[in-house]
Amino acid sequence: MDKELIMKWLEEGTIQIPQLLMAKYKHIGLNETELVLLLQVYSFLKKGNDFPTPKELSERMTIPDSLCASILRKLVQNQYISIEEGYSEENIRFEKYSLNPLWSKLVDDFIYDKKQQELEKNLHEETNLYTTFEQEFGRPLSPLECETLAMWLDQDHHNPTVIIAALREAVISGKLNFRYIDRILFEWKKNGINTIEEARDFGKKFRQTRKKTQTVQKSSNMVPFYNWLEQ
């Protein structure tokens, strides 16, 4: 008997509820009653009942069928659920619920959040970029220098971390000026360098080549650096 009960329980199946729905239902404008009603519709759809009645839904909930019907109308009007037409094999028209509008809202909200996070990240990186330059130069940047930084970001589409890497290269080379940094960025872009790792590899390869073709510096602590302005 116990085994039969367990088998019946397993035959009932399960429904998978997206974590995003549980985390974001309030954010997309749903309350708890609306959420549970949508989940009940979802459950009926999974069981093959494409158009459960308000009465069928209310039997699973603590609200009357009249309120179920009212909430369903509201959900359709606000585009959380849709009613679509279908045709049976006998070409008989029937109606069915679709939760695609709900999933679409969740996807839109997810994409919006990701874009906002990316904007905040970019803003933080750009703020850090200006701060880092002022720290290295030991003074506030001039309007022309700020305009150059903006140009590197907006027109040349350099990653802020790559710009900072070029700044570090200029500092190490003892040539701390915007013209030199601009040349470094130009050479990097020409050679398809878009990340710090690629910039490091490029510099490493150059220095290895330079060591083979030039005399080692007098001091063992000094590393020969690339004069980007000579290119």
Buried (B, 14 or more C-beta within 10 A) or exposed (E): EEEEEEEEEEEEEEEEEEEBBEEBBEEBEBEEBBBBBBBBBBBBBEEEBBBBBBEBBBEBBEBEBEBBBEBBEEBBEBEBBBEEEEEEEEEEEEEBBBBEBBEEBBEEBEEEEEEEEEEEEEEEBBEEBBEBBEEBBEEEBEEEBEEBBEEBBEEEEBBBBBBBBBBBBBEEBEBBEBEBBBBBBBBBBEEEBBEBEBBEEBBEEBBEEBEEEEEEEEEEEEEBBBEBEEE
